Amino acid sequence: MNREILKNLYLLRAMGYKFIDESTISSSKNLTPKSIDELNYEIKNCNLCALKNSSKHSICGFGDTKSKIMFIAFEPTSSDDNSGEFLSGVLGSKLCEMSKISLNLNRGEFYFSSILRCKSSQNFSQNEAILRCKPYIFEEIKIINASVIVALGEEVFINLGGQINGSFESVRGSFFKFKNATLMPTFSLLSVVKNPSLEAKFLADLEKLKGLI
């Protein structure tokens, strides 16, 4: 089967389609979201896993949809879940501070999203949520079409298809080809906030992107 059709079918499954016929397969491209508004509608109305019941919000991407740089975290924070918007708490403030220092980008001048769209629960397997949510982030990456994608943490890098032979440090700050974009893994925001000694390395990683955006 054509890889593009197969990818679309996975997305349709994530959107809740259970039964599809031959006509659905042939028209699958027309059923998948074509704009960020269509995608956000699907995310807001997603009920495919139990995280929807344990969280307050299903959170959509935030920022400039025409930005050349896209940051991807693993999941919303508790502050994000309370507000219904990314970058709401301490971790969001840290990223805004660091992006201004390193890239001269203010809040709203970059694009931010995450692998999971609901705050995870200790009583729920993340594997199921990842399976349901990943089609959304890949479709979002396609729609935003940023030239640079920053994977905030090892989990994000791996879920975007990155491979690590050894420690995360061996790939952190390196550039990888990801479709039409450059993918760079770096520390998660939680790691930076918990370990201020990592701030200099985090800033240095972001500064490498100046010539790309």
Backbone as a chain_set.jsonl record, in Angstrom:
{"seq": "MNREILKNLYLLRAMGYKFIDESTISSSKNLTPKSIDELNYEIKNCNLCALKNSSKHSICGFGDTKSKIMFIAFEPTSSDDNSGEFLSGVLGSKLCEMSKISLNLNRGEFYFSSILRCKSSQNFSQNEAILRCKPYIFEEIKIINASVIVALGEEVFINLGGQINGSFESVRGSFFKFKNATLMPTFSLLSVVKNPSLEAKFLADLEKLKGLI", "coords": {"N": [[0.838, -1.199, 0.0], [0.461, 2.287, -0.732], [2.636, 4.509, 0.951], [1.867, 7.052, 1.79], [-0.939, 6.893, 1.79], [-1.23, 4.924, 3.751], [-0.239, 6.261, 5.99], [-2.17, 8.254, 6.219], [-4.366, 6.664, 6.843], [-3.695, 5.72, 9.377], [-3.873, 8.13, 10.733], [-6.594, 8.674, 10.435], [-7.612, 6.566, 11.954], [-6.727, 7.395, 14.442], [-8.351, 9.584, 14.685], [-10.743, 8.447, 15.179], [-12.121, 6.869, 13.348], [-13.523, 3.731, 12.708], [-14.426, 1.856, 10.896], [-13.713, 1.464, 7.529], [-14.166, 1.765, 4.043], [-13.433, 0.866, 0.599], [-13.758, 3.214, -0.853], [-13.261, 5.118, 1.081], [-10.561, 4.698, 1.566], [-9.465, 5.484, -0.902], [-10.085, 8.136, -0.869], [-8.8, 9.154, 1.296], [-6.937, 11.205, 1.665], [-8.491, 13.462, 1.446], [-9.949, 13.426, 3.733], [-8.318, 13.825, 5.912], [-7.009, 16.393, 8.131], [-6.604, 19.628, 6.697], [-5.791, 22.08, 7.455], [-4.546, 24.095, 10.192], [-6.615, 24.82, 11.845], [-8.576, 22.876, 11.327], [-7.225, 20.62, 12.25], [-6.888, 21.292, 14.959], [-9.525, 21.288, 15.773], [-10.093, 18.558, 15.668], [-8.347, 17.65, 17.664], [-9.337, 18.95, 19.964], [-11.761, 17.672, 20.198], [-11.14, 15.072, 20.614], [-11.54, 11.81, 21.867], [-10.179, 9.465, 22.349], [-8.638, 8.12, 24.207], [-8.19, 7.402, 27.753], [-7.005, 9.568, 28.971], [-8.263, 11.881, 28.32], [-10.347, 11.98, 30.116], [-9.122, 12.285, 32.57], [-7.753, 14.631, 32.472], [-7.935, 18.257, 32.253], [-8.008, 19.694, 29.896], [-7.696, 19.247, 26.328], [-4.928, 20.044, 24.568], [-4.014, 22.394, 22.124], [-1.575, 23.292, 19.58], [0.62, 26.162, 19.975], [1.344, 29.54, 19.087], [3.214, 31.185, 16.426], [2.078, 30.235, 13.405], [3.428, 30.389, 11.064], [6.046, 30.401, 11.629], [9.564, 29.671, 11.404], [10.607, 27.91, 13.161], [9.923, 25.195, 15.285], [9.063, 24.071, 18.407], [8.947, 21.069, 20.244], [7.512, 19.474, 22.911], [7.13, 16.801, 25.35], [4.69, 16.421, 26.738], [1.794, 18.292, 27.929], [2.172, 20.597, 30.687], [1.194, 20.704, 34.183], [0.328, 23.292, 34.673], [-0.269, 24.11, 32.084], [-2.392, 22.388, 31.591], [-4.264, 23.328, 33.397], [-4.768, 25.897, 32.436], [-5.359, 25.504, 29.77], [-3.719, 26.132, 27.711], [-0.551, 26.097, 26.068], [2.768, 26.786, 27.456], [2.246, 28.021, 29.905], [3.16, 27.993, 32.548], [5.999, 27.763, 34.786], [7.876, 26.306, 33.245], [7.203, 27.034, 30.663], [7.719, 29.772, 30.791], [10.459, 29.696, 31.114], [11.325, 28.659, 28.634], [10.515, 30.756, 26.944], [12.13, 32.802, 27.927], [14.714, 31.757, 27.37], [14.595, 31.479, 24.568], [14.41, 34.09, 23.764], [16.862, 35.128, 24.612], [18.72, 33.543, 23.167], [17.824, 33.356, 20.493], [16.52, 35.651, 19.928], [13.747, 35.674, 19.883], [10.468, 36.348, 20.745], [7.783, 35.356, 22.995], [5.265, 33.726, 21.254], [6.377, 34.173, 18.805], [7.489, 31.932, 17.885], [6.678, 28.457, 17.251], [4.908, 26.114, 19.213], [4.406, 22.833, 20.457], [3.283, 19.496, 21.43], [3.924, 15.962, 21.994], [1.994, 14.325, 23.411], [-1.375, 15.371, 24.01], [-2.922, 15.746, 26.196], [-2.538, 16.1, 29.712], [-0.61, 13.631, 31.237], [-1.503, 10.743, 33.239], [-0.78, 9.059, 36.302], [-2.013, 6.661, 36.548], [-2.401, 5.631, 34.068], [-1.418, 4.096, 31.051], [1.196, 5.447, 29.235], [1.935, 4.57, 26.757], [-0.343, 3.85, 25.276], [-1.593, 6.34, 24.997], [0.348, 7.704, 23.536], [0.296, 6.249, 21.154], [-2.228, 6.993, 20.215], [-2.003, 9.767, 20.041], [0.243, 10.457, 18.469], [-0.216, 10.552, 15.598], [-1.404, 13.076, 15.376], [0.652, 14.956, 15.97], [2.441, 14.493, 13.89], [0.917, 15.209, 11.699], [0.56, 17.873, 12.314], [3.172, 18.839, 12.191], [3.528, 18.615, 9.453], [1.636, 20.484, 8.496], [2.433, 22.948, 9.699], [5.042, 23.138, 8.75], [7.664, 23.955, 9.448], [11.11, 24.965, 9.204], [12.941, 24.193, 11.034], [12.99, 21.92, 13.697], [12.77, 21.495, 17.107], [13.438, 19.064, 19.365], [12.403, 18.613, 22.527], [13.852, 16.983, 24.718], [14.685, 13.514, 25.416], [12.603, 11.593, 25.127], [10.887, 12.809, 23.309], [12.487, 13.068, 21.022], [12.937, 10.354, 20.371], [10.306, 9.524, 19.863], [9.803, 10.92, 17.589], [11.1, 9.505, 15.791], [13.821, 9.412, 16.061], [17.047, 7.945, 16.629], [19.097, 6.524, 19.145], [22.268, 5.654, 19.934], [23.697, 4.73, 22.539], [24.162, 7.234, 24.979], [21.815, 9.947, 25.573], [23.167, 12.299, 25.492], [24.994, 11.948, 23.491], [23.725, 12.601, 21.154], [22.494, 14.986, 21.587], [22.041, 18.349, 20.675], [22.886, 17.947, 18.115], [22.408, 17.911, 14.508], [19.77, 16.585, 12.568], [18.283, 15.097, 9.698], [14.901, 15.563, 8.985], [12.28, 14.784, 7.29], [11.409, 17.562, 5.476], [12.745, 19.224, 7.113], [15.155, 20.402, 9.594], [16.091, 18.587, 12.355], [16.682, 18.969, 15.764], [17.697, 17.59, 18.741], [17.434, 18.425, 22.189], [17.786, 19.311, 25.706], [14.999, 18.555, 27.869], [12.526, 20.91, 28.995], [11.879, 20.652, 31.67], [14.148, 19.395, 32.694], [16.027, 21.423, 32.429], [15.018, 23.409, 34.119], [15.07, 22.088, 36.577], [17.76, 21.594, 36.806], [19.797, 24.0, 36.864], [22.406, 24.202, 35.987], [22.424, 23.226, 33.456], [21.548, 25.176, 31.792], [23.339, 26.772, 30.284], [24.285, 24.99, 28.333], [21.886, 24.405, 27.079], [21.186, 26.906, 26.009], [23.362, 27.206, 24.291], [22.85, 25.158, 22.469], [20.476, 26.127, 21.272], [21.467, 28.452, 20.105], [22.881, 27.494, 17.976], [21.061, 27.333, 16.006], [20.641, 29.758, 14.809], [21.524, 30.448, 12.216], [19.796, 29.027, 10.685], [17.224, 29.884, 10.844]], "CA": [[0.0, 0.0, 0.0], [1.175, 3.546, -0.772], [2.972, 4.941, 2.313], [1.077, 8.242, 2.124], [-2.283, 6.421, 2.136], [-1.135, 4.224, 5.028], [-0.096, 7.279, 7.028], [-3.478, 8.879, 6.375], [-5.258, 5.725, 7.514], [-3.358, 5.757, 10.802], [-4.428, 9.363, 11.282], [-8.039, 8.488, 10.508], [-7.863, 5.713, 13.108], [-6.555, 8.233, 15.627], [-9.475, 10.497, 14.734], [-11.922, 7.737, 15.628], [-12.737, 6.011, 12.342], [-13.375, 2.308, 13.019], [-14.707, 1.062, 9.703], [-13.484, 2.205, 6.297], [-14.316, 0.96, 2.844], [-12.489, 1.19, -0.468], [-13.89, 4.623, -1.221], [-12.588, 5.894, 2.132], [-9.128, 4.585, 1.319], [-9.099, 6.276, -2.074], [-10.292, 9.558, -0.589], [-8.278, 9.42, 2.642], [-6.258, 12.501, 1.704], [-9.494, 14.502, 1.59], [-10.537, 13.325, 5.057], [-7.367, 14.282, 6.926], [-7.026, 17.853, 8.281], [-5.823, 20.387, 5.722], [-5.379, 23.34, 8.071], [-4.329, 23.985, 11.636], [-7.926, 24.92, 12.494], [-9.206, 21.561, 11.227], [-6.504, 19.717, 13.151], [-7.211, 21.668, 16.331], [-10.885, 20.822, 16.042], [-9.997, 17.119, 15.961], [-7.677, 17.497, 18.957], [-10.255, 19.384, 21.014], [-12.878, 16.743, 20.298], [-10.608, 13.718, 20.694], [-11.913, 11.006, 23.039], [-9.663, 8.152, 21.991], [-8.015, 7.435, 25.338], [-8.708, 7.804, 29.056], [-6.406, 10.821, 29.433], [-9.278, 12.918, 28.139], [-11.182, 12.01, 31.309], [-8.346, 12.644, 33.76], [-7.176, 15.966, 32.295], [-8.926, 19.325, 32.123], [-8.043, 20.19, 28.53], [-6.868, 18.737, 25.236], [-4.269, 21.313, 24.242], [-3.564, 22.581, 20.746], [-0.317, 24.014, 19.415], [0.586, 27.586, 20.324], [2.364, 30.408, 18.517], [3.185, 31.648, 15.04], [1.966, 29.077, 12.513], [4.329, 30.593, 9.922], [7.41, 30.46, 12.14], [10.5, 28.7, 10.852], [11.069, 27.012, 14.214], [8.863, 24.52, 16.031], [9.505, 23.342, 19.594], [8.029, 19.987, 20.601], [7.704, 18.869, 24.226], [6.509, 15.482, 25.424], [3.296, 16.527, 27.167], [1.49, 19.545, 28.628], [2.449, 20.656, 32.117], [-0.005, 20.898, 35.003], [-0.111, 24.668, 34.43], [-0.914, 24.104, 30.773], [-3.669, 21.685, 31.721], [-5.191, 24.212, 34.123], [-5.109, 27.073, 31.625], [-5.794, 25.117, 28.433], [-2.803, 26.719, 26.73], [0.864, 25.812, 26.3], [3.687, 27.814, 27.956], [1.519, 28.771, 30.929], [3.802, 28.012, 33.847], [7.436, 28.006, 34.942], [8.621, 25.737, 32.124], [6.94, 27.889, 29.512], [8.448, 31.033, 30.992], [11.885, 29.414, 30.891], [11.568, 28.587, 27.196], [10.404, 32.112, 26.39], [13.345, 33.518, 28.336], [15.868, 31.224, 26.653], [14.47, 31.751, 23.132], [14.706, 35.511, 23.582], [18.304, 35.312, 24.785], [19.52, 32.841, 22.164], [17.336, 33.512, 19.119], [15.813, 36.937, 19.854], [12.352, 35.392, 19.582], [9.571, 36.54, 21.865], [6.641, 34.465, 23.102], [4.353, 33.902, 20.139], [7.119, 34.301, 17.55], [7.853, 30.572, 17.48], [5.525, 27.565, 17.395], [5.148, 25.144, 20.281], [3.415, 21.771, 20.559], [3.77, 18.354, 22.208], [3.525, 14.631, 21.527], [0.695, 14.105, 24.045], [-2.187, 16.595, 24.049], [-3.515, 15.833, 27.521], [-1.596, 15.796, 30.787], [-0.663, 12.201, 31.532], [-1.907, 10.329, 34.575], [0.013, 7.954, 36.835], [-2.8, 5.429, 36.456], [-2.688, 5.357, 32.666], [-0.236, 3.776, 30.256], [1.537, 6.457, 28.241], [2.071, 3.943, 25.436], [-1.623, 3.95, 24.567], [-1.805, 7.746, 24.653], [1.29, 8.031, 22.46], [-0.235, 5.635, 19.938], [-3.376, 7.775, 19.759], [-1.664, 11.171, 19.817], [1.327, 10.704, 17.516], [-0.654, 11.019, 14.285], [-1.688, 14.507, 15.424], [1.875, 15.762, 15.897], [3.018, 14.369, 12.554], [0.104, 16.024, 10.796], [0.839, 19.256, 12.672], [4.478, 19.149, 11.608], [3.308, 18.781, 8.011], [0.895, 21.723, 8.262], [3.258, 24.108, 10.083], [6.125, 23.134, 7.762], [8.816, 24.726, 9.933], [12.391, 24.483, 8.677], [13.698, 23.669, 12.176], [12.194, 21.317, 14.76], [13.57, 21.252, 18.311], [12.866, 18.021, 20.217], [12.745, 18.948, 23.902], [14.014, 15.801, 25.548], [14.949, 12.228, 24.782], [11.353, 10.94, 24.746], [10.372, 13.461, 22.103], [13.365, 12.693, 19.918], [12.666, 8.963, 20.012], [8.961, 9.423, 19.293], [9.842, 11.502, 16.249], [11.841, 8.563, 14.949], [15.263, 9.505, 16.287], [17.708, 6.765, 17.19], [20.197, 6.84, 20.05], [23.205, 4.561, 20.206], [24.451, 5.201, 23.691], [23.433, 8.173, 25.829], [21.174, 11.081, 24.894], [24.191, 13.332, 25.32], [25.726, 11.698, 22.238], [22.983, 13.195, 20.027], [22.0, 16.313, 21.954], [22.663, 19.478, 19.993], [23.266, 17.571, 16.749], [21.386, 18.13, 13.496], [19.312, 15.405, 11.846], [17.301, 15.346, 8.647], [13.558, 15.098, 9.317], [11.462, 15.196, 6.149], [11.97, 18.762, 4.857], [13.242, 20.086, 8.182], [16.3, 20.011, 10.412], [15.667, 18.211, 13.7], [17.735, 19.028, 16.768], [17.29, 17.238, 20.106], [18.124, 19.074, 23.299], [17.21, 18.958, 26.998], [13.616, 18.929, 28.147], [12.44, 22.12, 29.813], [11.9, 20.245, 33.078], [15.551, 19.143, 33.051], [16.722, 22.711, 32.541], [14.526, 24.098, 35.319], [15.542, 21.354, 37.757], [19.231, 21.62, 36.843], [20.235, 25.268, 36.272], [23.72, 24.047, 35.369], [22.217, 22.852, 32.054], [21.072, 26.325, 31.022], [24.349, 27.217, 29.321], [24.277, 24.038, 27.224], [20.614, 24.582, 26.38], [21.334, 28.131, 25.222], [24.332, 26.95, 23.22], [22.151, 24.369, 21.456], [19.567, 26.993, 20.523], [22.239, 29.415, 19.327], [23.31, 26.828, 16.748], [19.98, 27.415, 15.018], [20.506, 31.121, 14.302], [21.72, 30.51, 10.767], [18.783, 28.218, 10.01], [15.902, 30.512, 10.929]], "C": [[0.872, 1.248, 0.0], [1.398, 4.082, 0.645], [2.158, 6.15, 2.738], [-0.343, 7.848, 2.524], [-2.265, 5.738, 3.498], [-1.034, 5.213, 6.177], [-1.436, 7.953, 7.297], [-4.458, 7.964, 7.101], [-4.97, 5.645, 9.013], [-3.938, 7.004, 11.459], [-5.936, 9.248, 11.43], [-8.411, 7.597, 11.691], [-7.744, 6.511, 14.396], [-7.724, 9.192, 15.8], [-10.779, 9.788, 15.072], [-12.614, 6.869, 14.603], [-12.459, 4.547, 12.688], [-13.569, 1.432, 11.803], [-14.516, 1.928, 8.468], [-13.609, 1.255, 5.114], [-13.338, 1.434, 1.781], [-12.559, 2.656, -0.865], [-13.225, 5.526, -0.198], [-11.087, 5.866, 1.927], [-8.706, 5.49, 0.168], [-9.234, 7.764, -1.826], [-9.692, 9.978, 0.742], [-7.58, 10.767, 2.748], [-7.249, 13.635, 1.938], [-10.128, 14.511, 2.977], [-9.607, 13.831, 6.15], [-7.343, 15.805, 6.974], [-6.107, 18.554, 7.279], [-5.287, 21.696, 6.3], [-5.202, 23.133, 9.56], [-5.653, 24.074, 12.38], [-8.652, 23.577, 12.466], [-8.542, 20.571, 12.185], [-6.858, 20.013, 14.6], [-8.628, 21.242, 16.722], [-10.871, 19.339, 16.413], [-9.375, 16.877, 17.329], [-8.632, 17.847, 20.103], [-11.383, 18.384, 21.243], [-12.444, 15.283, 20.377], [-11.05, 13.044, 21.994], [-11.37, 9.589, 22.906], [-8.948, 7.428, 23.122], [-8.49, 8.061, 26.637], [-8.096, 9.098, 29.584], [-7.378, 11.985, 29.284], [-10.113, 13.082, 29.4], [-10.437, 12.482, 32.548], [-7.707, 14.026, 33.652], [-8.279, 17.001, 32.101], [-9.086, 19.788, 30.676], [-7.259, 19.283, 27.578], [-6.252, 19.973, 24.586], [-3.71, 21.323, 22.828], [-2.256, 23.369, 20.714], [-0.487, 25.509, 19.636], [1.668, 28.333, 19.556], [2.134, 30.761, 17.072], [3.182, 30.445, 14.102], [2.842, 29.213, 11.27], [5.793, 30.691, 10.353], [8.277, 29.386, 11.498], [10.971, 27.691, 11.887], [9.894, 26.493, 15.028], [9.484, 23.752, 17.189], [8.47, 22.269, 19.916], [8.431, 19.404, 21.947], [7.035, 17.5, 24.237], [5.03, 15.573, 25.773], [3.053, 17.898, 27.789], [1.896, 19.464, 30.094], [1.126, 20.786, 32.875], [-0.561, 22.306, 34.808], [-0.816, 24.789, 33.09], [-2.308, 23.487, 30.86], [-4.705, 22.561, 32.415], [-5.674, 25.366, 33.249], [-5.691, 26.718, 30.258], [-4.905, 25.651, 27.343], [-1.362, 26.389, 27.088], [1.601, 27.04, 26.839], [3.08, 28.65, 29.076], [2.278, 28.93, 32.24], [5.291, 28.296, 33.801], [8.225, 27.494, 33.741], [8.424, 26.579, 30.87], [7.684, 29.207, 29.6], [9.937, 30.849, 30.726], [12.182, 29.345, 29.398], [11.493, 29.965, 26.554], [11.64, 32.931, 26.706], [14.548, 33.067, 27.52], [15.791, 31.517, 25.147], [14.747, 33.227, 22.833], [16.208, 35.761, 23.649], [19.077, 34.744, 23.6], [19.126, 33.172, 20.729], [16.622, 34.836, 18.881], [14.363, 36.753, 19.414], [11.512, 35.549, 20.842], [8.497, 35.453, 21.891], [5.676, 34.749, 21.946], [5.042, 34.046, 18.799], [7.713, 32.963, 17.106], [6.594, 29.717, 17.647], [5.873, 26.468, 18.386], [4.026, 24.106, 20.299], [3.998, 20.625, 21.38], [3.27, 17.043, 21.61], [2.147, 14.279, 22.086], [-0.053, 15.424, 24.132], [-2.93, 16.769, 25.357], [-2.44, 15.496, 28.55], [-1.734, 14.332, 31.174], [-1.012, 11.943, 32.987], [-1.065, 9.145, 35.018], [-0.707, 6.616, 36.668], [-3.09, 5.018, 35.022], [-1.397, 5.093, 31.909], [0.015, 4.851, 29.202], [1.622, 5.859, 26.841], [0.792, 4.043, 24.628], [-1.872, 5.38, 24.117], [-0.889, 8.169, 23.505], [0.785, 7.481, 21.134], [-1.367, 6.467, 19.357], [-2.977, 9.19, 19.34], [-0.643, 11.413, 18.697], [0.864, 11.115, 16.122], [-0.95, 12.521, 14.248], [-0.406, 15.331, 15.266], [2.51, 15.662, 14.516], [2.216, 15.171, 11.533], [0.361, 17.511, 11.052], [2.182, 19.708, 12.106], [4.34, 19.421, 10.111], [2.637, 20.111, 7.702], [1.741, 22.949, 8.564], [4.434, 24.259, 9.136], [7.292, 24.031, 8.17], [10.099, 24.137, 9.353], [13.264, 23.877, 9.772], [12.732, 23.131, 13.219], [13.124, 21.012, 15.93], [12.835, 20.239, 19.181], [13.335, 18.258, 21.645], [12.75, 17.699, 24.774], [14.14, 14.512, 24.754], [13.674, 11.546, 24.299], [10.795, 11.514, 23.45], [11.182, 13.034, 20.886], [13.079, 11.276, 19.443], [11.299, 8.823, 19.349], [8.84, 10.1, 17.936], [10.665, 10.639, 15.294], [13.334, 8.61, 15.118], [15.813, 8.248, 16.934], [18.913, 7.197, 18.021], [21.027, 5.598, 20.285], [24.131, 5.017, 21.326], [23.587, 6.122, 24.524], [22.807, 9.283, 24.988], [22.188, 12.182, 24.621], [24.945, 13.161, 24.0], [25.029, 12.305, 21.024], [22.512, 14.613, 20.327], [22.78, 17.411, 21.231], [23.119, 19.179, 18.577], [22.102, 17.813, 15.798], [21.068, 16.825, 12.772], [18.298, 15.822, 10.782], [15.965, 14.771, 9.067], [12.602, 15.627, 8.261], [12.11, 16.412, 5.5], [12.613, 19.698, 5.874], [14.533, 19.555, 8.784], [15.799, 19.762, 11.825], [16.854, 18.262, 14.648], [17.174, 18.643, 18.132], [18.098, 18.021, 21.132], [17.405, 18.695, 24.596], [15.719, 19.29, 27.061], [13.618, 20.177, 29.024], [12.474, 21.783, 31.295], [13.325, 19.999, 33.545], [16.294, 20.447, 33.278], [16.306, 23.447, 33.806], [15.033, 23.423, 36.587], [17.053, 21.417, 37.917], [19.739, 22.883, 36.155], [21.602, 25.19, 35.605], [23.607, 23.684, 33.887], [21.828, 24.036, 31.174], [22.062, 26.754, 29.943], [24.381, 26.296, 28.102], [23.008, 24.181, 26.393], [20.675, 25.819, 25.485], [22.277, 27.92, 24.04], [23.694, 26.127, 22.104], [21.256, 25.263, 20.605], [20.321, 27.977, 19.63], [22.762, 28.821, 18.019], [22.287, 27.011, 15.633], [19.861, 28.787, 14.356], [20.602, 31.182, 12.771], [20.661, 29.771, 9.974], [17.413, 28.86, 9.992], [15.947, 31.995, 10.569]], "O": [[1.913, 1.274, 0.658], [0.468, 4.111, 1.451], [1.793, 6.273, 3.907], [-0.895, 8.395, 3.479], [-3.168, 5.941, 4.31], [-1.667, 5.031, 7.217], [-1.8, 8.195, 8.448], [-5.285, 8.432, 7.884], [-5.89, 5.518, 9.821], [-4.431, 6.955, 12.586], [-6.497, 9.676, 12.439], [-9.415, 7.844, 12.36], [-8.537, 6.343, 15.323], [-8.058, 9.574, 16.922], [-11.812, 10.438, 15.237], [-13.591, 6.194, 14.927], [-11.315, 4.165, 12.931], [-12.944, 0.377, 11.689], [-15.094, 3.01, 8.373], [-13.207, 0.094, 5.184], [-12.51, 2.308, 2.038], [-11.538, 3.27, -1.176], [-12.687, 6.576, -0.548], [-10.412, 6.883, 2.09], [-7.696, 6.187, 0.262], [-8.579, 8.57, -2.487], [-10.031, 11.038, 1.267], [-7.621, 11.406, 3.799], [-6.907, 14.648, 2.549], [-10.771, 15.489, 3.359], [-10.076, 14.229, 7.216], [-7.626, 16.453, 5.967], [-4.978, 18.122, 7.047], [-4.429, 22.341, 5.698], [-5.644, 22.131, 10.121], [-5.803, 23.467, 13.44], [-9.269, 23.179, 13.454], [-9.22, 19.784, 12.846], [-7.1, 19.095, 15.383], [-8.884, 20.882, 17.871], [-11.549, 18.916, 17.35], [-9.821, 16.002, 18.071], [-8.717, 17.118, 21.092], [-11.897, 18.265, 22.355], [-13.259, 14.373, 20.229], [-10.951, 13.625, 23.075], [-12.026, 8.627, 23.304], [-8.675, 6.233, 23.007], [-9.116, 9.121, 26.631], [-8.609, 9.672, 30.544], [-7.317, 12.957, 30.037], [-10.542, 14.19, 29.723], [-11.046, 13.018, 33.474], [-7.175, 14.538, 34.636], [-9.425, 16.651, 31.817], [-10.165, 20.223, 30.274], [-6.288, 18.638, 27.973], [-6.972, 20.849, 24.107], [-3.03, 20.392, 22.398], [-1.883, 24.024, 21.687], [-1.583, 26.053, 19.504], [2.778, 27.828, 19.388], [1.023, 30.656, 16.552], [4.173, 29.72, 14.015], [2.985, 28.258, 10.506], [6.667, 31.021, 9.551], [7.788, 28.328, 11.101], [11.655, 26.725, 11.548], [8.995, 27.245, 15.408], [10.332, 22.884, 16.98], [7.266, 22.522, 19.869], [9.543, 18.903, 22.112], [6.441, 17.088, 23.241], [4.206, 14.882, 25.173], [4.006, 18.594, 28.14], [1.953, 18.377, 30.669], [0.069, 20.959, 32.268], [-1.777, 22.497, 34.781], [-1.829, 25.478, 32.968], [-3.269, 23.995, 30.282], [-5.883, 22.537, 32.062], [-6.837, 25.763, 33.312], [-6.417, 27.509, 29.657], [-5.281, 25.633, 26.171], [-0.988, 26.396, 28.261], [1.137, 28.172, 26.704], [3.36, 29.843, 29.188], [2.062, 29.9, 32.967], [5.783, 28.977, 32.901], [9.14, 28.168, 33.268], [9.366, 26.809, 30.111], [8.214, 29.7, 28.605], [10.594, 31.736, 30.182], [13.177, 29.906, 28.938], [12.324, 30.302, 25.711], [12.141, 33.667, 25.856], [15.317, 33.896, 27.033], [16.818, 31.774, 24.518], [15.261, 33.562, 21.766], [16.759, 36.512, 22.843], [19.988, 35.392, 23.084], [19.983, 33.259, 19.85], [16.173, 35.115, 17.769], [13.82, 37.569, 18.669], [11.811, 34.953, 21.877], [8.326, 34.718, 20.918], [5.319, 35.902, 21.704], [4.382, 34.044, 17.76], [8.365, 32.883, 16.065], [5.569, 30.2, 18.128], [6.993, 25.957, 18.397], [2.85, 24.447, 20.173], [5.076, 20.758, 21.96], [2.322, 17.021, 20.825], [1.232, 13.967, 21.324], [0.559, 16.478, 24.307], [-3.508, 17.827, 25.605], [-1.541, 14.699, 28.281], [-2.84, 13.847, 31.413], [-0.84, 12.805, 33.85], [-0.678, 8.316, 34.195], [-0.071, 5.562, 36.65], [-3.933, 4.153, 34.782], [-0.4, 5.788, 32.106], [-0.853, 5.132, 28.375], [1.408, 6.559, 25.851], [0.836, 4.293, 23.424], [-2.312, 5.614, 22.991], [-1.306, 8.905, 22.611], [0.838, 8.164, 20.111], [-1.458, 6.629, 18.14], [-3.543, 9.747, 18.399], [-0.668, 12.462, 18.053], [1.507, 11.966, 15.507], [-0.77, 13.166, 13.214], [-0.386, 16.3, 14.507], [3.062, 16.644, 14.02], [2.786, 15.747, 10.606], [0.377, 18.312, 10.117], [2.309, 20.824, 11.603], [4.958, 20.341, 9.575], [3.021, 20.795, 6.753], [1.767, 23.893, 7.774], [4.79, 25.374, 8.757], [7.84, 24.769, 7.351], [10.16, 22.945, 9.05], [14.208, 23.14, 9.487], [11.768, 23.803, 13.585], [14.147, 20.348, 15.76], [11.743, 20.515, 19.676], [14.522, 18.122, 21.944], [11.78, 17.403, 25.472], [13.755, 14.433, 23.588], [13.644, 10.985, 23.204], [10.293, 10.778, 22.601], [10.623, 12.682, 19.847], [12.99, 11.029, 18.24], [11.155, 8.081, 18.377], [7.869, 9.872, 17.214], [10.891, 11.004, 14.14], [14.058, 7.922, 14.398], [15.12, 7.573, 17.694], [19.649, 8.112, 17.649], [20.521, 4.594, 20.786], [25.189, 5.601, 21.094], [22.413, 5.834, 24.757], [23.211, 9.527, 23.851], [22.077, 12.909, 23.634], [25.475, 14.13, 23.458], [25.655, 12.504, 19.983], [22.168, 15.359, 19.41], [24.01, 17.397, 21.186], [23.677, 20.048, 17.906], [20.951, 17.909, 16.224], [21.964, 16.063, 12.41], [17.553, 16.786, 10.959], [15.893, 13.609, 9.468], [12.164, 16.776, 8.326], [13.24, 16.321, 5.02], [12.982, 20.825, 5.545], [14.948, 18.425, 8.526], [15.156, 20.625, 12.423], [17.902, 17.676, 14.377], [16.264, 19.306, 18.63], [19.296, 18.247, 20.958], [16.51, 17.849, 24.582], [15.248, 20.202, 26.381], [14.599, 20.461, 29.711], [13.032, 22.537, 32.092], [13.678, 20.354, 34.669], [17.095, 20.563, 34.206], [17.142, 24.042, 34.486], [15.386, 24.095, 37.556], [17.57, 21.306, 39.029], [20.079, 22.838, 34.973], [21.925, 26.017, 34.753], [24.578, 23.816, 33.141], [21.783, 23.914, 29.95], [21.665, 27.064, 28.82], [24.492, 26.766, 26.97], [23.043, 24.092, 25.166], [20.258, 25.771, 24.328], [22.021, 28.395, 22.933], [23.961, 26.365, 20.926], [21.267, 25.178, 19.377], [19.869, 28.297, 18.53], [23.051, 29.55, 17.07], [22.611, 26.86, 14.455], [19.061, 28.959, 13.437], [19.836, 31.897, 12.124], [20.616, 29.863, 8.747], [16.536, 28.451, 9.23], [14.917, 32.667, 10.591]]}, "num_chains": 1, "name": "protein.A"}
